[in-house]
């Protein structure tokens, strides 16, 4: 690697200071290198994309496996990497702090902590509990003196509780607890995005664009968003192309979808 971990972490923080950048989500070394070759300035892991690549559903991977994946992706390119660290792979604040310390050791430049419980009956943690976990993550980062960026996530719109007012209350609380960047995945309208940006200003906001959307990077920047991620959308796009090609062979005995594939020479050159 030509840049040290500390240099990448410093670069990552600077990216959040002005403008708007896209932080796409690879799921393995090959996709990370492909995205780096296209000129992106940072990457973010995707819990769903990685889980699918291993034959598992999202949010079912163990902490040990995820930590190993974070290390692999962090070493795949010279770009800073933000970890999709789900709910910190722990229940208690002490457990979250332990997980965060482990994540820092993988070389990531940032990590996010969700307030989801993965319990369909009660999908969101009480705010005081979520805040305590965020404070624990903040303390672990500060004690490490690593400069890792902390992202606070309000999962309302992802877990079937699309209450914008509650999401904003949560994001403001996570900001006060030490989150450097705020994120409410699932908000989609310009009005929702503007409300979140205004509520947590001057801290940067991450916007997920993984659903059908008419927003462009310029549109999002004009709304005041600092970074855009796509979650598992690139992985889903790759799976979609794979399945379309395979189904055409299975159903019609045709291979026409291969016309859209990259050449082996292109891929060999990129990966060499």
RODO-46181 format. One line per field, with one value per residue (C-alpha): y, z, x. Coordinates in pm, whole numbers. Layout:
<rs>
py	[Y, ...]
pz	[Z, ...]
px	[X, ...]
</rs>
This chain:
<rs>
py	[0, 342, 532, 456, 387, 722, 906, 738, 823, 1186, 1196, 1048, 1318, 1588, 1448, 1528, 1893, 2033, 1931, 1593, 1259, 913, 628, 310, -30, -323, -671, -837, -754, -762, -520, -293, -277, -217, 78, 220, 206, 422, 717, 702, 865, 626, 296, 154, -209, -346, -598, -726, -751, -937, -1172, -1260, -1333, -1589, -1747, -1586, -1333, -982, -933, -1300, -1284, -1319, -1046, -1257, -1307, -939, -821, -1046, -902, -544, -618, -770, -476, -221, -385, -422, -63, 264, 418, 486, 239, 301, -10, -104, -225, -288, -262, -311, -688, -644, -558, -357, -34, -221, -482, -213, -49, -382, -439, -88, -137, -455, -278, 0, -262, -377, -45, 108, 487, 507, 289, 316, 205, 136, 162, -143, -445, -700, -784, -742, -665, -391, -300, 18, 54, 311, 639, 641, 292, 382, 698, 503, 269, 565, 723, 394, 382, 743, 672, 368, 572, 859, 625, 468, 809, 658, 938, 688, 865, 761, 748, 743, 567, 603, 295, 409, 388, 58, -131, -26, 274, 563, 846, 1138, 1338, 1045, 981, 1344, 1330, 1022, 1171, 1486, 1271, 1064, 1382, 1507, 1168, 1208, 1087, 1270, 1197, 1124, 879, 791, 520, 500, 868, 947, 1278, 1614, 1739, 1454, 1500, 1876, 1833, 1593, 1812, 2119, 1934, 1807, 2095, 2162, 1791, 1600, 1375, 1047, 969, 619, 595, 231, 254, 394, 764, 1065, 1238, 1300, 1374, 1743, 1739, 1579, 1820, 2112, 1971, 1992, 1623, 1553, 1188, 933, 556, 286, 5, -332, -181, -254, -610, -647, -509, -768, -1047, -921, -945, -1289, -1422, -1275, -1442, -1774, -1779, -1711, -2014, -2231, -2121, -2059, -2207, -1865, -1684, -1332, -1168, -1238, -953, -714, -878, -733, -911, -1144, -933, -621, -800, -964, -625, -466, -743, -803]
pz	[0, -92, 176, 546, 744, 919, 588, 460, 778, 752, 386, 480, 735, 484, 233, 481, 521, 197, -123, -184, -272, -358, -140, -331, -164, -279, -138, -215, -321, -692, -666, -439, -696, -977, -793, -708, -1077, -1162, -959, -644, -342, -71, -29, 219, 295, 260, 514, 269, -32, 166, 325, -14, -155, 125, 69, 375, 441, 557, 930, 989, 972, 1290, 1429, 1368, 1000, 949, 1113, 880, 585, 697, 709, 360, 206, 388, 238, -113, -226, -110, -52, 293, 386, 594, 772, 763, 1122, 1169, 1540, 1666, 1704, 2072, 2296, 2576, 2544, 2677, 2406, 2138, 2264, 2243, 1887, 1783, 1917, 1710, 1399, 1436, 1428, 1081, 929, 850, 829, 952, 1093, 1149, 1443, 1393, 1643, 1506, 1725, 1449, 1652, 1430, 1726, 1861, 1574, 1723, 2048, 2298, 2236, 2573, 2509, 2156, 2283, 2547, 2277, 2058, 2350, 2408, 2041, 2064, 2375, 2217, 1912, 2125, 2343, 2034, 1899, 1557, 1402, 1283, 1179, 1364, 1180, 1373, 1197, 1263, 1108, 1120, 748, 705, 982, 896, 1131, 879, 1129, 1011, 1332, 1544, 1309, 1343, 1723, 1714, 1477, 1687, 1998, 1823, 1711, 2070, 2178, 1945, 1599, 1332, 1046, 1051, 841, 808, 540, 354, 335, -30, -94, -125, 167, 392, 295, 349, 689, 806, 673, 847, 1174, 1223, 1063, 1055, 1078, 747, 632, 441, 197, 77, -286, -340, -453, -779, -756, -984, -771, -920, -735, -821, -685, -362, -321, -368, -80, 145, 165, 201, 98, -93, -45, -239, 17, -145, -475, -672, -540, -636, -982, -1022, -904, -1142, -1442, -1334, -1294, -1623, -1812, -1631, -1670, -2043, -2076, -1855, -2008, -2374, -2432, -2538, -2441, -2560, -2220, -2245, -2498, -2202, -2008, -1956, -2140, -1961, -2081, -1920, -1590, -1595, -1657, -1371, -1122, -1208]
px	[0, 138, -56, -57, -371, -337, -306, -621, -809, -702, -808, -1144, -1213, -1119, -1369, -1647, -1552, -1696, -1869, -2030, -1872, -2001, -1880, -1975, -2002, -1786, -1842, -1509, -1152, -1233, -1524, -1316, -1037, -1284, -1438, -1095, -1001, -1303, -1178, -1388, -1223, -1344, -1528, -1777, -1847, -2199, -2326, -2586, -2356, -2093, -2348, -2498, -2152, -2110, -2451, -2612, -2887, -2806, -2741, -2653, -2273, -2068, -1848, -1538, -1621, -1710, -1387, -1186, -1379, -1310, -938, -944, -1132, -914, -606, -752, -683, -528, -870, -1017, -1290, -1601, -1730, -2096, -2070, -2443, -2540, -2185, -2224, -2306, -2600, -2440, -2241, -1938, -1978, -2009, -1689, -1508, -1631, -1532, -1180, -1155, -1285, -1029, -753, -866, -757, -1098, -1125, -1483, -1760, -2132, -2343, -2714, -2998, -3181, -3252, -3333, -3647, -3955, -4178, -3949, -3714, -3564, -3371, -3498, -3315, -3138, -3003, -2894, -2725, -2532, -2405, -2302, -2115, -1934, -1829, -1711, -1506, -1343, -1240, -1110, -909, -752, -642, -702, -906, -1168, -1488, -1806, -2139, -2466, -2755, -3128, -3289, -3653, -3718, -3532, -3714, -4068, -4099, -4087, -4127, -3912, -3957, -3838, -3546, -3437, -3464, -3244, -2988, -2957, -2908, -2639, -2467, -2461, -2324, -2027, -2124, -1922, -2164, -2538, -2734, -3103, -3108, -3437, -3527, -3597, -3771, -3602, -3808, -3693, -3329, -3340, -3502, -3230, -2948, -3091, -3152, -2796, -2602, -2313, -2232, -2223, -2506, -2480, -2762, -2840, -2948, -3026, -3385, -3524, -3444, -3445, -3179, -2835, -2512, -2557, -2911, -2799, -2508, -2747, -2956, -2649, -2560, -2187, -2170, -2376, -2364, -2548, -2558, -2617, -2741, -2423, -2421, -2787, -2709, -2432, -2661, -2929, -2696, -2578, -2931, -3053, -2769, -2813, -3193, -3166, -2940, -3163, -3495, -3411, -3067, -2937, -2619, -2703, -2652, -2278, -2258, -2283, -2000, -1653, -1376, -1140, -847, -996, -1046, -704, -540, -732, -665, -299]
</rs>
